[in-house]
Amino acid sequence: MPAAELSWEHLVSWALRGGPAPVQLTDVSVARIAVAEEQLRLAGRSGAVYGLTTGVGALRTVPRPQPVPDDGSSPGLRLWRSHATGIGETYDDATTRAGMAIRLHQITSGRSGVSSGLASSLGDAIASGALPDLHRSGSIGTGDLVPLAQLALTLVGERPWRSGSVPAAPVDDSDALPFMSSNALTLAASALVHHRLVLLSIAAEKVAALSVAALRGSLEPFDPRVHARRPDASQQRVAGRLMGLLAEPRWTPARLQDPFALRTLPQVHAPFVDALSTLVESVLIEVNDPTENPLVDDDGTPLHHGGYMTARLSATLDALRQASYPVMALSAARLSALVDPALTGLPAFLASGPPDSSGVMVLEYVAQDALARCRLLTSPVSTGNLSISLGLEEHASFSTQAAWACERMAEQAPVVLACELVAAVRALRMGPDRLGDGPLRELFDLAASRLDDDRADRPLTEDLTAAVSLVQQGLGA
């Protein structure tokens, strides 16, 4: 019986908030793991198996010493020790937790050859909430070798736990390469940054709707008749959500045709929404497919392959950043419109007081700084190349770096939207007749309750900090 697929929602919710673990060992899964373990051992006794009877990388033709010494210098332990060379930043608790769950789920497929003893120790750690300290360095999208070697050494008692602990697992020399043959931490990071960017996409539409009202924009660009004949379901849904937020407007459109920042919202936001959906598919493909090299087939044959190359994931993460950037660029453009009296009918920079008051002028600078950082992050990492291990490994997907870049995007993009939100709320306070009593009023009330109504020239740091928090939470989601 094959292992059940891992639930995306359960994984993310548990990693962030705790509760019942999304994966646990059962009698059936332990039996499946034990069969693969024994099959790998039998294969190693009858022929060469990469990483079991040989070295790894450029040492693939070098035979391992037999019999395996039991004095703590076994090839497996030495492999873990040499690969546990991390430096700098470590994974946070949520990503570590999710990565451990993903790795256990992959092992329960019963095709890795990882021993039931090590798998049980990992399961115990997940169930008890024990967390290791895992570095983010050393992964290039071909296996999270460094953090998984560190996890293995923690499980067998050679590294301290960050929090909690479980009894040390027995050292089984056949575990060394199979346990590291996964991109579990990169997949965990991808799943969690997806969660952050989904909330960002929700907030982006809501903030944009407030700006449409503040700018007395036309609703024609969101009219279902505009989108009905276009075979683009995501664009239709974006337009529909905006129409729902902007229902029963209190204003007469100020222009026959609005700036692109208002008029092209469905066209620009839809690819971002689609890219988020595609990322879920790409991550789940990797999570639910055993990628250990070699892979133990059902008949016990060890199959050497390149399934650990996360090219699809890397390309998907690159595309996600590139799809998110135009959404932020439109936000910055709407901010510029909000401070323009020719478009709002309000004072320049939404200022109050003496004629030379600056109002929210500086928000454009802050937004453009964050937008420039986002622009740098759109460069694809999947176009990189390398040659390592004496030239034997001449390609990598760099999906780990692609996930890292998405995390940095998720830090900068809320700043852009927050600048727009602060300006939109101020504009609607200065033109309160533009708000009705529907969903848009609820959004405004939520944001206004967190943003100071003092319109004198002053530092807007506290307002911006509160607005960033609102955006990161999906503006009420």
DRENDRENDREN-885911 format. One record per residue (C-alpha): residue number from 1; residue in three letters; x, y, z. Coordinates in pm, 1 decimal, padded with zeros to 6 digits. Last residue first. Layout:
[NUM,"ALA",[X,Y,Z]],
...
This chain:
[477,"ALA",[-00783.5,03786.4,00501.7]],
[476,"GLY",[-00809.5,04061.7,00766.8]],
[475,"LEU",[-00580.0,04284.3,00566.7]],
[474,"GLY",[-00394.6,03977.6,00436.2]],
[473,"GLN",[-00203.9,03937.1,00761.5]],
[472,"GLN",[00120.4,04060.8,00604.7]],
[471,"VAL",[-00069.6,04364.3,00475.9]],
[470,"LEU",[-00198.8,04452.7,00821.9]],
[469,"SER",[00149.5,04415.8,00971.8]],
[468,"VAL",[00296.1,04638.8,00701.0]],
[467,"ALA",[00026.5,04897.7,00775.0]],
[466,"ALA",[00113.6,04901.0,01145.7]],
[465,"THR",[00480.9,04956.8,01065.5]],
[464,"LEU",[00390.8,05227.8,00814.7]],
[463,"ASP",[00176.1,05410.9,01066.8]],
[462,"GLU",[00449.2,05388.4,01331.1]],
[461,"THR",[00712.0,05515.3,01088.3]],
[460,"LEU",[00508.0,05804.6,00954.1]],
[459,"PRO",[00733.5,06072.1,01102.1]],
[458,"ARG",[00542.5,06398.9,01124.8]],
[457,"ASP",[00392.9,06669.9,00903.7]],
[456,"ALA",[00043.5,06720.7,01042.3]],
[455,"ARG",[-00225.6,06479.4,00927.2]],
[454,"ASP",[-00290.0,06314.8,01267.0]],
[453,"ASP",[-00541.6,06039.3,01185.1]],
[452,"ASP",[-00313.2,05764.8,01320.5]],
[451,"LEU",[-00344.4,05426.7,01148.8]],
[450,"ARG",[-00458.9,05105.5,01320.2]],
[449,"SER",[-00833.5,05174.8,01342.9]],
[448,"ALA",[-00815.7,05329.7,00996.1]],
[447,"ALA",[-00706.3,04996.1,00848.4]],
[446,"LEU",[-00998.7,04799.4,00987.7]],
[445,"ASP",[-01245.2,05080.4,00921.5]],
[444,"PHE",[-01128.3,05107.1,00560.9]],
[443,"LEU",[-01167.4,04736.2,00503.0]],
[442,"GLU",[-01514.9,04739.6,00655.9]],
[441,"ARG",[-01610.0,05039.8,00441.2]],
[440,"LEU",[-01491.7,04853.5,00132.5]],
[439,"PRO",[-01706.4,04554.6,00220.5]],
[438,"GLY",[-02024.4,04764.2,00203.7]],
[437,"ASP",[-02133.7,05091.5,00364.6]],
[436,"GLY",[-02016.5,05339.5,00103.3]],
[435,"LEU",[-01694.2,05538.1,00091.8]],
[434,"ARG",[-01621.9,05826.5,-00144.4]],
[433,"ASP",[-01802.1,06079.9,00079.3]],
[432,"PRO",[-01512.2,06049.3,00325.0]],
[431,"GLY",[-01276.1,06255.7,00105.1]],
[430,"MET",[-00999.9,06360.3,00346.5]],
[429,"ARG",[-01036.3,06037.0,00541.7]],
[428,"LEU",[-01042.8,05853.5,00210.3]],
[427,"ALA",[-00714.4,06018.0,00109.7]],
[426,"ARG",[-00555.2,05929.7,00443.9]],
[425,"VAL",[-00662.3,05567.0,00408.4]],
[424,"ALA",[-00525.4,05551.3,00053.9]],
[423,"ALA",[-00191.7,05704.9,00155.9]],
[422,"VAL",[-00133.6,05461.4,00442.2]],
[421,"LEU",[-00240.9,05170.0,00220.9]],
[420,"GLU",[-00011.6,05269.8,-00065.6]],
[419,"CYS",[00287.6,05281.3,00168.0]],
[418,"ALA",[00181.9,04945.8,00313.1]],
[417,"LEU",[00167.2,04792.5,-00033.7]],
[416,"VAL",[00529.3,04884.7,-00101.0]],
[415,"VAL",[00641.1,04772.8,00245.5]],
[414,"PRO",[00456.5,04442.3,00205.0]],
[413,"ALA",[00674.4,04369.0,-00101.4]],
[412,"GLN",[01006.3,04387.9,00083.8]],
[411,"GLU",[00985.6,04094.3,00325.0]],
[410,"ALA",[00798.9,03854.6,00094.1]],
[409,"MET",[01054.0,03934.6,-00175.8]],
[408,"ARG",[01329.9,03829.2,00066.0]],
[407,"GLU",[01147.7,03500.6,00121.4]],
[406,"CYS",[01107.9,03456.8,-00254.0]],
[405,"ALA",[01483.8,03508.8,-00293.0]],
[404,"TRP",[01547.5,03234.2,-00034.8]],
[403,"ALA",[01317.3,02999.7,-00226.3]],
[402,"ALA",[01511.6,03064.7,-00547.3]],
[401,"GLN",[01839.2,03014.6,-00357.8]],
[400,"THR",[01720.8,02673.5,-00243.4]],
[399,"SER",[01596.3,02597.4,-00596.1]],
[398,"PHE",[01952.5,02635.9,-00721.6]],
[397,"SER",[01878.1,02381.3,-00999.4]],
[396,"ALA",[02230.2,02238.2,-01021.8]],
[395,"HIS",[02454.6,02124.4,-01307.9]],
[394,"GLU",[02806.1,01997.8,-01369.0]],
[393,"GLU",[02841.7,01734.2,-01098.4]],
[392,"LEU",[03135.6,01512.3,-01196.8]],
[391,"GLY",[03365.9,01809.2,-01254.1]],
[390,"LEU",[03605.2,01723.4,-00971.6]],
[389,"SER",[03317.6,01741.4,-00721.7]],
[388,"ILE",[03189.2,02070.8,-00862.1]],
[387,"SER",[03106.9,02241.6,-01192.2]],
[386,"LEU",[02850.5,02519.2,-01186.0]],
[385,"ASN",[02565.1,02683.5,-01371.1]],
[384,"GLY",[02306.3,02950.1,-01304.7]],
[383,"THR",[01997.9,03005.2,-01521.7]],
[382,"SER",[01769.2,02870.9,-01248.3]],
[381,"VAL",[01851.3,03172.1,-01030.6]],
[380,"PRO",[01624.1,03405.6,-01221.6]],
[379,"SER",[01659.2,03780.0,-01154.6]],
[378,"THR",[01335.7,03898.5,-00990.5]],
[377,"LEU",[01513.6,03973.0,-00661.9]],
[376,"LEU",[01676.5,04289.9,-00795.6]],
[375,"ARG",[01331.2,04424.5,-00879.9]],
[374,"CYS",[01211.9,04355.8,-00526.5]],
[373,"ARG",[01497.4,04566.6,-00390.1]],
[372,"ALA",[01398.8,04844.1,-00629.5]],
[371,"LEU",[01039.6,04814.6,-00509.3]],
[370,"ALA",[01150.0,04853.3,-00147.7]],
[369,"ASP",[01338.6,05174.6,-00230.9]],
[368,"GLN",[01050.6,05292.0,-00450.6]],
[367,"ALA",[00806.3,05246.2,-00165.2]],
[366,"VAL",[01020.3,05439.6,00082.7]],
[365,"TYR",[01073.3,05720.8,-00163.6]],
[364,"GLU",[00704.2,05738.9,-00251.9]],
[363,"LEU",[00618.2,05737.5,00118.1]],
[362,"VAL",[00828.4,06050.7,00164.0]],
[361,"MET",[00557.1,06272.4,00015.2]],
[360,"VAL",[00298.9,06166.8,00273.5]],
[359,"GLY",[00221.8,06524.1,00386.8]],
[358,"SER",[00503.1,06753.9,00273.9]],
[357,"SER",[00361.2,07084.8,00400.8]],
[356,"ASP",[00462.8,07389.2,00192.7]],
[355,"PRO",[00111.6,07534.1,00184.0]],
[354,"PRO",[00085.7,07535.5,00566.3]],
[353,"GLY",[-00135.2,07271.1,00728.9]],
[352,"SER",[-00263.3,06946.6,00580.5]],
[351,"ALA",[-00093.2,06732.2,00318.5]],
[350,"LEU",[-00244.2,06463.5,00097.1]],
[349,"PHE",[00076.5,06478.7,-00109.7]],
[348,"ALA",[-00084.7,06759.6,-00308.2]],
[347,"PRO",[-00422.1,06862.7,-00164.9]],
[346,"LEU",[-00727.3,06662.1,-00279.6]],
[345,"GLY",[-00901.5,06639.0,-00616.5]],
[344,"THR",[-00758.6,06289.5,-00635.9]],
[343,"LEU",[-00616.5,06273.0,-00989.7]],
[342,"ALA",[-00501.9,06632.9,-01045.4]],
[341,"PRO",[-00411.5,06653.4,-00676.5]],
[340,"ASP",[-00140.4,06387.0,-00725.1]],
[339,"VAL",[-00048.1,06211.7,-00398.0]],
[338,"LEU",[-00280.7,05918.9,-00465.3]],
[337,"ALA",[-00154.6,05880.1,-00823.4]],
[336,"SER",[00200.4,05825.2,-00703.2]],
[335,"LEU",[00071.9,05564.7,-00460.6]],
[334,"ARG",[-00115.4,05401.8,-00746.9]],
[333,"ALA",[00213.6,05371.0,-00937.1]],
[332,"ALA",[00380.7,05210.8,-00635.3]],
[331,"SER",[00098.0,04957.3,-00618.0]],
[330,"LEU",[00127.3,04890.5,-00991.1]],
[329,"ALA",[00497.5,04811.1,-00941.4]],
[328,"MET",[00410.7,04577.2,-00654.2]],
[327,"VAL",[00176.1,04374.7,-00873.8]],
[326,"PRO",[00435.4,04387.8,-01152.7]],
[325,"TYR",[00688.2,04222.4,-00913.8]],
[324,"SER",[00473.4,03926.8,-00810.3]],
[323,"ALA",[00485.0,03751.5,-01146.1]],
[322,"GLN",[00864.6,03765.1,-01162.9]],
[321,"ARG",[00892.2,03633.9,-00809.8]],
[320,"LEU",[00655.3,03347.8,-00888.9]],
[319,"ALA",[00832.8,03265.0,-01215.3]],
[318,"ASP",[01163.2,03217.7,-01032.5]],
[317,"LEU",[00989.5,02996.7,-00775.3]],
[316,"THR",[00839.3,02785.0,-01053.6]],
[315,"ALA",[01170.6,02752.0,-01237.5]],
[314,"SER",[01340.9,02637.4,-00917.0]],
[313,"LEU",[01066.2,02390.8,-00832.6]],
[312,"ARG",[01070.5,02236.8,-01179.9]],
[311,"ALA",[01449.7,02202.4,-01171.7]],
[310,"THR",[01451.9,02022.3,-00837.1]],
[309,"MET",[01731.1,01776.8,-00924.9]],
[308,"TYR",[01682.7,01503.5,-00660.4]],
[307,"GLY",[01533.5,01273.7,-00923.8]],
[306,"GLY",[01873.5,01227.0,-01085.3]],
[305,"HIS",[01893.7,00845.7,-01099.9]],
[304,"HIS",[02054.0,00529.1,-00967.4]],
[303,"LEU",[01799.5,00249.2,-00929.7]],
[302,"PRO",[01854.7,-00007.8,-00654.4]],
[301,"THR",[01651.9,-00320.1,-00745.0]],
[300,"GLY",[01454.4,-00456.5,-00449.7]],
[299,"ASP",[01149.5,-00569.3,-00648.1]],
[298,"ASP",[00950.6,-00266.1,-00535.2]],
[297,"ASP",[01232.1,-00036.7,-00645.8]],
[296,"VAL",[01489.5,00101.3,-00402.4]],
[295,"LEU",[01589.6,00450.8,-00514.7]],
[294,"PRO",[01961.2,00525.2,-00532.2]],
[293,"ASN",[01946.3,00816.4,-00492.6]],
[292,"GLU",[01652.5,00928.6,-00281.7]],
[291,"THR",[01387.0,01123.9,-00468.7]],
[290,"PRO",[01072.8,00969.6,-00321.5]],
[289,"ASP",[00774.1,01157.9,-00466.5]],
[288,"ASN",[00507.3,01314.9,-00244.7]],
[287,"VAL",[00707.6,01617.2,-00133.0]],
[286,"GLU",[00860.1,01681.6,-00475.9]],
[285,"ILE",[00530.1,01677.7,-00664.4]],
[284,"LEU",[00370.6,01864.7,-00374.6]],
[283,"VAL",[00616.5,02150.4,-00413.5]],
[282,"SER",[00550.6,02189.5,-00785.5]],
[281,"GLU",[00172.7,02178.5,-00750.9]],
[280,"VAL",[00170.6,02434.4,-00470.0]],
[279,"LEU",[00402.8,02657.3,-00674.2]],
[278,"THR",[00162.7,02646.7,-00968.2]],
[277,"SER",[-00115.9,02787.5,-00753.7]],
[276,"LEU",[00101.5,03081.9,-00647.4]],
[275,"ALA",[00202.0,03143.9,-01009.5]],
[274,"ASP",[-00166.3,03156.4,-01105.8]],
[273,"VAL",[-00240.7,03424.8,-00847.3]],
[272,"PHE",[00057.8,03628.6,-00964.0]],
[271,"PRO",[-00050.0,03586.3,-01327.2]],
[270,"ALA",[-00398.1,03720.8,-01232.6]],
[269,"HIS",[-00275.9,04038.1,-01059.2]],
[268,"VAL",[-00152.5,04216.2,-01372.8]],
[267,"GLN",[-00452.7,04156.8,-01600.5]],
[266,"PRO",[-00706.1,04210.8,-01322.5]],
[265,"LEU",[-00543.1,04540.4,-01211.2]],
[264,"THR",[-00503.5,04688.7,-01559.3]],
[263,"ARG",[-00731.0,04994.2,-01525.9]],
[262,"LEU",[-00619.0,05114.2,-01184.9]],
[261,"ALA",[-00239.5,05140.1,-01223.2]],
[260,"PHE",[-00293.3,05181.5,-01597.9]],
[259,"PRO",[-00432.3,05530.4,-01538.6]],
[258,"ASP",[-00810.8,05570.4,-01565.5]],
[257,"GLN",[-01024.4,05626.8,-01872.6]],
[256,"LEU",[-01328.4,05852.3,-01891.7]],
[255,"ARG",[-01215.5,06015.6,-01570.7]],
[254,"ALA",[-01351.9,06117.8,-01230.9]],
[253,"PRO",[-01590.6,05824.8,-01200.2]],
[252,"THR",[-01895.7,05937.4,-00999.4]],
[251,"TRP",[-01857.0,05842.1,-00637.7]],
[250,"ARG",[-02059.9,05652.7,-00378.0]],
[249,"PRO",[-01981.1,05312.6,-00529.3]],
[248,"GLU",[-02242.1,05037.8,-00498.1]],
[247,"ALA",[-02001.4,04740.4,-00509.6]],
[246,"LEU",[-01628.3,04815.2,-00486.6]],
[245,"LEU",[-01528.1,04508.5,-00286.1]],
[244,"GLY",[-01740.0,04274.5,-00496.5]],
[243,"MET",[-01619.6,04437.2,-00817.1]],
[242,"LEU",[-01262.7,04377.5,-00703.0]],
[241,"ARG",[-01336.3,04012.5,-00627.8]],
[240,"GLY",[-01496.9,03967.1,-00969.2]],
[239,"ALA",[-01204.8,04126.3,-01150.8]],
[238,"VAL",[-00965.1,03891.5,-00972.2]],
[237,"ARG",[-01192.0,03595.3,-01049.5]],
[236,"GLN",[-01213.6,03680.2,-01420.0]],
[235,"GLN",[-00837.0,03719.7,-01441.1]],
[234,"SER",[-00793.0,03381.3,-01275.7]],
[233,"ALA",[-01040.0,03214.3,-01510.9]],
[232,"ASP",[-00863.8,03333.1,-01824.3]],
[231,"PRO",[-01045.4,03221.7,-02137.9]],
[230,"ARG",[-01139.9,03579.9,-02232.4]],
[229,"ARG",[-01501.3,03605.5,-02338.0]],
[228,"ALA",[-01637.3,03702.9,-01995.7]],
[227,"HIS",[-01360.6,03947.3,-01903.9]],
[226,"VAL",[-01500.8,04283.3,-02015.8]],
[225,"ARG",[-01859.0,04172.0,-01954.4]],
[224,"PRO",[-01764.5,04093.5,-01593.8]],
[223,"ASP",[-01705.0,04466.7,-01530.7]],
[222,"PHE",[-01369.1,04512.9,-01360.0]],
[221,"PRO",[-01223.7,04766.0,-01606.6]],
[220,"GLU",[-01564.3,04944.2,-01607.4]],
[219,"LEU",[-01546.4,05021.4,-01236.3]],
[218,"SER",[-01413.9,05371.5,-01297.1]],
[217,"GLY",[-01187.1,05526.0,-01037.3]],
[216,"ARG",[-01278.0,05791.2,-00784.3]],
[215,"LEU",[-00909.8,05808.2,-00680.1]],
[214,"ALA",[-00988.1,05727.8,-00315.8]],
[213,"ALA",[-01227.8,05454.9,-00429.1]],
[212,"VAL",[-00974.6,05294.4,-00661.9]],
[211,"SER",[-00713.9,05329.3,-00386.9]],
[210,"LEU",[-00928.4,05134.3,-00140.6]],
[209,"ALA",[-00973.4,04863.2,-00405.5]],
[208,"ALA",[-00596.9,04845.4,-00459.3]],
[207,"VAL",[-00545.7,04786.6,-00087.8]],
[206,"LYS",[-00790.5,04497.0,-00100.5]],
[205,"GLU",[-00637.0,04342.5,-00411.8]],
[204,"ALA",[-00284.2,04365.9,-00271.9]],
[203,"ALA",[-00394.2,04227.6,00065.1]],
[202,"ILE",[-00510.4,03902.3,-00091.3]],
[201,"SER",[-00187.1,03873.2,-00290.1]],
[200,"LEU",[00017.1,03938.3,00024.7]],
[199,"LEU",[-00172.5,03672.0,00216.3]],
[198,"VAL",[-00088.7,03428.1,-00063.1]],
[197,"LEU",[00272.0,03549.6,-00050.1]],
[196,"ARG",[00311.3,03457.9,00315.7]],
[195,"HIS",[00166.5,03109.6,00267.4]],
[194,"HIS",[00388.1,03054.6,-00037.3]],
[193,"VAL",[00685.3,03151.3,00179.0]],
[192,"LEU",[00590.3,02862.4,00406.7]],
[191,"ALA",[00563.3,02602.8,00132.3]],
[190,"SER",[00888.6,02710.2,-00032.7]],
[189,"ALA",[01079.6,02702.1,00296.2]],
[188,"ALA",[00950.6,02351.1,00362.5]],
[187,"LEU",[01050.0,02239.1,00012.1]],
[186,"THR",[01400.5,02378.6,00063.9]],
[185,"LEU",[01418.4,02196.6,00397.1]],
[184,"ALA",[01305.6,01864.5,00245.5]],
[183,"ASN",[01535.8,01869.1,-00057.2]],
[182,"SER",[01616.6,01500.3,-00016.3]],
[181,"SER",[01899.7,01250.5,-00045.3]],
[180,"MET",[02051.0,01319.0,00298.7]],
[179,"PHE",[01878.3,01020.3,00465.2]],
[178,"PRO",[01965.1,00787.8,00177.7]],
[177,"LEU",[02335.4,00885.7,00190.4]],
[176,"ALA",[02407.4,00796.5,00553.5]],
[175,"ASP",[02143.4,00543.0,00648.9]],
[174,"SER",[02336.3,00229.2,00542.1]],
[173,"ASP",[02584.3,00284.6,00824.3]],
[172,"ASP",[02321.5,00238.7,01090.8]],
[171,"VAL",[02383.6,00442.8,01402.9]],
[170,"PRO",[02122.0,00371.0,01668.8]],
[169,"ALA",[01894.5,00665.3,01743.4]],
[168,"ALA",[01968.7,00892.7,02038.2]],
[167,"PRO",[01681.9,00940.5,02281.5]],
[166,"VAL",[01464.7,01242.9,02198.2]],
[165,"SER",[01524.1,01610.6,02267.8]],
[164,"GLY",[01356.8,01942.9,02339.4]],
[163,"SER",[01485.4,02266.7,02191.3]],
[162,"ARG",[01790.0,02348.6,01981.1]],
[161,"TRP",[01907.7,01988.7,02009.2]],
[160,"PRO",[02278.3,01917.7,02055.9]],
[159,"ARG",[02480.1,01736.5,01787.3]],
[158,"GLU",[02633.0,01386.9,01803.5]],
[157,"GLY",[02327.8,01211.8,01952.2]],
[156,"VAL",[02211.3,00992.2,01664.2]],
[155,"LEU",[01917.1,01222.6,01586.7]],
[154,"THR",[02136.8,01533.1,01601.7]],
[153,"LEU",[02384.4,01376.7,01360.7]],
[152,"ALA",[02101.6,01303.1,01119.8]],
[151,"LEU",[01965.0,01657.3,01143.3]],
[150,"GLN",[02312.2,01799.5,01076.8]],
[149,"ALA",[02349.0,01574.8,00772.2]],
[148,"LEU",[02003.7,01694.1,00664.6]],
[147,"PRO",[02105.4,02058.7,00708.2]],
[146,"VAL",[02425.4,02016.7,00502.8]],
[145,"LEU",[02302.4,01788.0,00225.1]],
[144,"ASP",[01981.2,01964.6,00133.6]],
[143,"GLY",[01969.0,01782.1,-00198.7]],
[142,"THR",[02033.1,01893.6,-00556.5]],
[141,"GLY",[01885.4,02243.3,-00526.5]],
[140,"ILE",[02207.7,02415.2,-00423.7]],
[139,"SER",[02215.5,02351.1,-00048.2]],
[138,"GLY",[02527.4,02433.9,00154.7]],
[137,"SER",[02399.5,02703.6,00388.3]],
[136,"ARG",[02067.8,02722.9,00571.7]],
[135,"HIS",[02208.3,02579.6,00891.7]],
[134,"LEU",[02003.3,02341.3,01105.3]],
[133,"ASP",[01965.2,02357.4,01485.5]],
[132,"PRO",[01750.1,02060.4,01586.3]],
[131,"LEU",[01389.9,02079.3,01711.8]],
[130,"ALA",[01201.8,01854.6,01955.1]],
[129,"GLY",[00823.6,01893.9,01923.4]],
[128,"SER",[00746.1,01558.8,02085.7]],
[127,"ALA",[00570.1,01407.0,01781.9]],
[126,"ILE",[00827.2,01540.1,01536.8]],
[125,"ALA",[01118.6,01416.3,01746.9]],
[124,"ASP",[00954.5,01076.0,01788.6]],
[123,"GLY",[00904.0,01046.8,01412.8]],
[122,"LEU",[01269.2,01131.8,01351.5]],
[121,"SER",[01372.2,00865.4,01602.5]],
[120,"SER",[01141.6,00615.4,01434.3]],
[119,"ALA",[01292.3,00693.3,01093.1]],
[118,"LEU",[01641.7,00641.4,01232.4]],
[117,"GLY",[01547.5,00301.0,01374.5]],
[116,"SER",[01339.1,00202.3,01070.0]],
[115,"SER",[01651.5,00234.4,00858.8]],
[114,"VAL",[01659.6,00456.4,00551.3]],
[113,"GLY",[01641.3,00239.1,00238.3]],
[112,"SER",[01466.5,00515.2,00048.0]],
[111,"ARG",[01176.3,00335.6,-00120.0]],
[110,"GLY",[00938.7,00278.2,00169.3]],
[109,"SER",[00711.4,00572.5,00100.2]],
[108,"THR",[00743.9,00642.9,00473.5]],
[107,"ILE",[01082.1,00805.2,00405.2]],
[106,"GLN",[00917.6,01083.4,00203.9]],
[105,"HIS",[00677.5,01159.5,00488.1]],
[104,"LEU",[00964.6,01165.4,00736.0]],
[103,"ARG",[01151.3,01418.6,00524.6]],
[102,"ILE",[00843.6,01636.3,00481.7]],
[101,"ALA",[00778.2,01633.5,00856.5]],
[100,"MET",[01137.8,01729.6,00935.9]],
[99,"GLY",[01124.7,02012.4,00683.0]],
[98,"ALA",[00800.2,02144.2,00829.6]],
[97,"ARG",[00947.7,02160.1,01179.8]],
[96,"THR",[01268.6,02323.5,01059.0]],
[95,"THR",[01068.4,02575.3,00855.9]],
[94,"ALA",[00850.3,02663.6,01154.3]],
[93,"ASP",[01140.6,02680.1,01400.2]],
[92,"ASP",[01360.0,02909.8,01192.0]],
[91,"TYR",[01633.5,02770.8,00970.9]],
[90,"THR",[01985.8,02877.4,01060.9]],
[89,"GLU",[02186.6,03172.4,00929.5]],
[88,"GLY",[02565.1,03162.5,00924.9]],
[87,"ILE",[02768.5,02850.2,00861.1]],
[86,"GLY",[02708.2,02483.5,00791.9]],
[85,"THR",[02949.0,02193.0,00757.9]],
[84,"ALA",[02740.8,01884.0,00834.9]],
[83,"HIS",[02873.0,01719.5,00516.5]],
[82,"SER",[03197.4,01592.7,00671.1]],
[81,"ARG",[03021.4,01462.8,00980.7]],
[80,"TRP",[02744.7,01291.2,00785.5]],
[79,"LEU",[02992.1,01117.3,00555.0]],
[78,"ARG",[03216.1,01019.5,00847.1]],
[77,"LEU",[02918.4,00868.1,01024.2]],
[76,"GLY",[02831.3,00663.4,00718.5]],
[75,"PRO",[03189.1,00555.9,00648.1]],
[74,"SER",[03224.9,00416.4,01001.9]],
[73,"SER",[03471.3,00589.3,01233.4]],
[72,"GLY",[03270.7,00557.7,01556.6]],
[71,"ASP",[03446.5,00236.4,01663.0]],
[70,"ASP",[03207.4,-00003.3,01491.2]],
[69,"PRO",[03410.9,-00050.1,01173.2]],
[68,"VAL",[03218.6,-00150.7,00858.0]],
[67,"PRO",[03351.5,-00481.5,00723.7]],
[66,"GLN",[03442.0,-00373.9,00463.0]],
[65,"PRO",[03594.1,-00040.5,00369.2]],
[64,"ARG",[03395.4,00153.7,00112.1]],
[63,"PRO",[03493.6,00108.5,-00250.8]],
[62,"VAL",[03614.2,00414.2,-00447.8]],
[61,"THR",[03434.5,00443.0,-00782.1]],
[60,"ARG",[03182.0,00699.4,-00657.6]],
[59,"LEU",[03458.4,00914.0,-00508.1]],
[58,"ALA",[03378.7,01202.9,-00745.8]],
[57,"GLY",[03045.9,01233.6,-00571.9]],
[56,"VAL",[02998.1,00966.0,-00306.4]],
[55,"GLY",[03206.9,00674.8,-00179.4]],
[54,"THR",[03111.7,00319.6,-00261.9]],
[53,"THR",[02935.4,00020.9,-00104.5]],
[52,"LEU",[02648.2,00224.2,00035.7]],
[51,"GLY",[02686.4,00563.1,-00133.4]],
[50,"TYR",[02628.1,00420.0,-00480.3]],
[49,"VAL",[02537.6,00051.3,-00470.0]],
[48,"ALA",[02788.1,-00195.5,-00617.1]],
[47,"GLY",[02676.1,-00557.9,-00619.6]],
[46,"SER",[02531.3,-00853.8,-00430.6]],
[45,"ARG",[02587.3,-00748.9,-00070.8]],
[44,"GLY",[02477.5,-00391.5,-00138.8]],
[43,"ALA",[02157.8,-00513.4,-00303.6]],
[42,"LEU",[02078.2,-00720.4,00005.0]],
[41,"ARG",[02128.8,-00417.2,00228.2]],
[40,"LEU",[01905.2,-00204.8,00007.5]],
[39,"GLN",[01633.9,-00470.8,00016.9]],
[38,"GLU",[01655.4,-00487.6,00396.0]],
[37,"GLU",[01602.0,-00114.3,00431.2]],
[36,"ALA",[01323.2,-00117.1,00173.5]],
[35,"VAL",[01139.3,-00386.9,00370.3]],
[34,"ALA",[01193.8,-00203.8,00700.1]],
[33,"ILE",[01047.2,00119.2,00562.9]],
[32,"ARG",[00730.1,-00059.6,00446.3]],
[31,"ALA",[00694.7,-00227.8,00784.9]],
[30,"VAL",[00730.3,00108.7,00957.5]],
[29,"SER",[00466.9,00255.1,00722.7]],
[28,"VAL",[00216.9,-00021.5,00801.6]],
[27,"ASP",[00274.0,-00013.4,01176.5]],
[26,"THR",[00221.4,00359.1,01167.5]],
[25,"LEU",[00466.2,00647.6,01171.8]],
[24,"GLN",[00331.3,00997.9,01183.4]],
[23,"VAL",[00269.8,01278.1,00938.2]],
[22,"PRO",[00067.6,01599.7,00957.9]],
[21,"ALA",[00149.2,01646.6,01328.2]],
[20,"PRO",[-00145.8,01723.9,01556.2]],
[19,"GLY",[-00135.6,02084.9,01679.4]],
[18,"GLY",[00128.1,02348.4,01611.9]],
[17,"ARG",[00070.4,02702.4,01486.2]],
[16,"LEU",[00313.1,02773.4,01203.3]],
[15,"ALA",[00439.7,02426.9,01112.3]],
[14,"TRP",[00101.2,02273.0,01191.8]],
[13,"SER",[-00089.5,02514.6,00966.5]],
[12,"VAL",[00159.4,02470.2,00682.2]],
[11,"LEU",[00160.1,02089.9,00693.7]],
[10,"HIS",[-00215.9,02058.4,00745.6]],
[9,"GLU",[-00291.9,02286.5,00451.5]],
[8,"TRP",[-00054.6,02102.0,00219.2]],
[7,"SER",[-00181.2,01755.5,00316.7]],
[6,"LEU",[00084.8,01489.5,00262.4]],
[5,"GLU",[-00010.5,01215.8,00018.9]],
[4,"ALA",[-00081.8,00871.5,00158.6]],
[3,"ALA",[00198.3,00614.5,00146.3]],
[2,"PRO",[00154.7,00334.7,-00104.2]],
[1,"MET",[00000.0,00000.0,00000.0]],
